[in-house]
């Protein structure tokens, strides 16, 4: 409630206070998630394993966190080291993948440019040869002579001009 205007901050936001010692439902009577949460909060320190009535991913996370919290100091150091080592390995693998991808991408672009240049040169040479052959034939040279000049046989040259 706002002090000055005496209005609510939000119509959707409400506070509910729960007195955990007054929550007396046994594990078999848990029907809703609110019941399950209250049961877990009240009894977490006494539970050795997760009851079958308390299922779901969120409760899995709760019990995992509780198990981590009850580790001894030495075990906690070992656990934290293993987490850091795992993250280091994962980061190294991610970096290697990125590096490999970038190198492969650059190599692919370079190879593509080289092939494109080769094809362009080849196409240019073919076009120039075709123009020279056309001009030679227009000047009255024999097909066989022109074919010899541009390294084609007479049949191929005749096909080009059809």
C-alpha positions as CSV (number, residue, x, y, z in Angstrom):
1,X,0.0,0.0,0.0
2,X,1.3,3.4,-0.9
3,X,1.6,5.6,2.2
4,X,0.7,8.9,0.6
5,X,-2.2,7.8,-1.6
6,X,-3.4,4.8,0.3
7,X,-3.7,2.8,-2.9
8,X,-2.2,-0.6,-3.9
9,X,0.9,-0.8,-5.9
10,X,-0.7,-3.4,-8.2
11,X,-4.1,-5.1,-8.2
12,X,-2.3,-8.3,-9.1
13,X,0.3,-8.2,-6.4
14,X,-0.8,-9.5,-3.0
15,X,1.1,-10.5,0.1
16,X,0.1,-13.6,2.0
17,X,1.9,-14.5,5.2
18,X,2.2,-18.1,6.1
19,X,3.1,-19.4,9.5
20,X,5.0,-22.7,8.7
21,X,4.6,-24.2,12.2
22,X,0.8,-24.1,11.7
23,X,1.1,-26.1,8.5
24,X,0.2,-29.6,9.6
25,X,-0.7,-31.5,6.4
26,X,1.0,-34.9,6.0
27,X,2.7,-35.7,2.7
28,X,-0.3,-37.9,1.6
29,X,-2.7,-34.9,1.8
30,X,-0.8,-32.6,-0.5
31,X,-3.1,-31.7,-3.4
32,X,-1.9,-28.3,-4.8
33,X,1.5,-26.9,-5.6
34,X,1.1,-24.4,-2.7
35,X,0.7,-27.4,-0.3
36,X,3.8,-29.0,-1.8
37,X,5.8,-25.8,-1.5
38,X,4.7,-25.3,2.1
39,X,5.5,-28.9,3.0
40,X,8.9,-28.7,1.4
41,X,9.8,-25.4,3.1
42,X,8.7,-26.7,6.5
43,X,10.3,-30.2,6.2
44,X,13.3,-29.8,3.9
45,X,15.8,-30.0,6.7
46,X,14.3,-33.3,7.9
47,X,13.8,-35.0,4.5
48,X,16.4,-37.6,3.4
49,X,14.8,-38.1,-0.1
50,X,12.2,-36.4,-2.2
51,X,8.7,-37.8,-1.5
52,X,6.9,-39.2,-4.6
53,X,4.0,-36.7,-4.0
54,X,6.4,-33.8,-4.6
55,X,7.2,-34.1,-8.4
56,X,8.1,-31.6,-11.1
57,X,11.1,-29.8,-12.4
58,X,10.9,-27.0,-9.9
59,X,11.0,-29.4,-7.0
60,X,13.9,-31.2,-8.6
61,X,15.8,-28.0,-8.6
62,X,14.9,-27.3,-5.0
63,X,16.1,-30.6,-3.8
64,X,19.3,-30.4,-5.9
65,X,20.0,-27.0,-4.3
66,X,19.3,-28.4,-0.9
67,X,21.7,-31.2,-1.4
68,X,24.4,-28.8,-2.5
69,X,23.8,-26.7,0.6
70,X,24.3,-29.6,3.0
71,X,27.8,-30.4,1.6
72,X,30.7,-30.1,3.9
73,X,33.2,-27.3,3.3
74,X,35.7,-29.7,1.6
75,X,33.0,-31.3,-0.5
76,X,31.8,-27.8,-1.5
77,X,35.3,-26.8,-2.6
78,X,35.5,-29.9,-4.7
79,X,32.1,-29.3,-6.1
80,X,32.9,-25.7,-7.0
81,X,36.2,-26.8,-8.6
82,X,34.4,-29.4,-10.7
83,X,31.9,-26.7,-11.9
84,X,34.7,-24.4,-12.9
85,X,36.6,-27.2,-14.7
86,X,33.4,-28.1,-16.6
87,X,32.9,-24.5,-17.5
88,X,36.5,-24.2,-18.7
89,X,36.2,-27.2,-20.9
90,X,32.9,-26.1,-22.3
91,X,34.3,-22.6,-23.0
92,X,37.3,-24.1,-24.7
93,X,35.1,-26.3,-26.9
94,X,32.9,-23.4,-27.8
95,X,35.9,-21.3,-28.7
96,X,37.4,-24.1,-30.8
97,X,34.1,-24.5,-32.7
98,X,33.9,-20.7,-33.4
99,X,37.5,-20.6,-34.4
100,X,37.1,-23.6,-36.7
101,X,33.9,-22.2,-38.2
102,X,35.5,-18.9,-38.9
103,X,38.6,-20.5,-40.5
104,X,36.4,-22.8,-42.6
105,X,34.2,-19.9,-43.6
106,X,37.1,-17.7,-44.7
107,X,38.7,-20.7,-46.6
108,X,35.4,-21.3,-48.4
109,X,35.1,-17.7,-49.4
110,X,38.7,-17.7,-50.7
111,X,38.2,-20.9,-52.7
112,X,34.9,-19.5,-54.1
113,X,36.6,-16.3,-55.2
114,X,39.5,-18.3,-56.8
115,X,37.0,-20.6,-58.7
116,X,35.0,-17.5,-59.7
117,X,38.1,-15.8,-61.1
118,X,39.1,-19.0,-63.0
119,X,35.7,-19.4,-64.5
120,X,35.6,-15.7,-65.4
121,X,39.0,-15.8,-67.1
122,X,37.9,-19.0,-69.0
123,X,34.7,-17.4,-70.1
124,X,36.5,-14.2,-71.2
125,X,39.0,-16.3,-73.2
126,X,36.2,-18.2,-74.8
127,X,34.3,-15.0,-75.7
128,X,37.5,-13.4,-77.2
129,X,38.2,-16.6,-79.2
130,X,34.7,-16.6,-80.5
131,X,35.0,-12.9,-81.5
132,X,38.3,-13.5,-83.3
133,X,36.9,-16.5,-85.1
134,X,33.8,-14.5,-86.2
135,X,36.0,-11.6,-87.5
136,X,38.3,-14.1,-89.3
137,X,35.4,-15.8,-91.0
138,X,33.9,-12.4,-92.0
139,X,37.3,-11.5,-93.6
140,X,37.0,-14.6,-95.7
141,X,39.3,-17.1,-94.0
142,X,38.6,-20.8,-94.3
143,X,36.8,-22.5,-91.4
144,X,39.7,-25.0,-91.1
145,X,42.3,-22.2,-90.7
146,X,40.2,-20.3,-88.1
147,X,39.6,-23.6,-86.2
148,X,43.4,-24.2,-86.1
149,X,44.1,-20.7,-84.9
150,X,41.7,-20.9,-81.9
151,X,42.3,-24.6,-81.1
152,X,38.9,-26.0,-82.1
153,X,38.1,-28.5,-84.7
154,X,36.1,-27.3,-87.7
155,X,32.9,-29.1,-86.6
156,X,32.9,-27.3,-83.2
157,X,33.5,-24.0,-84.9
158,X,30.6,-24.6,-87.3
159,X,28.4,-25.5,-84.2
160,X,29.3,-22.2,-82.5
161,X,28.1,-20.1,-85.5
162,X,24.8,-21.9,-86.0
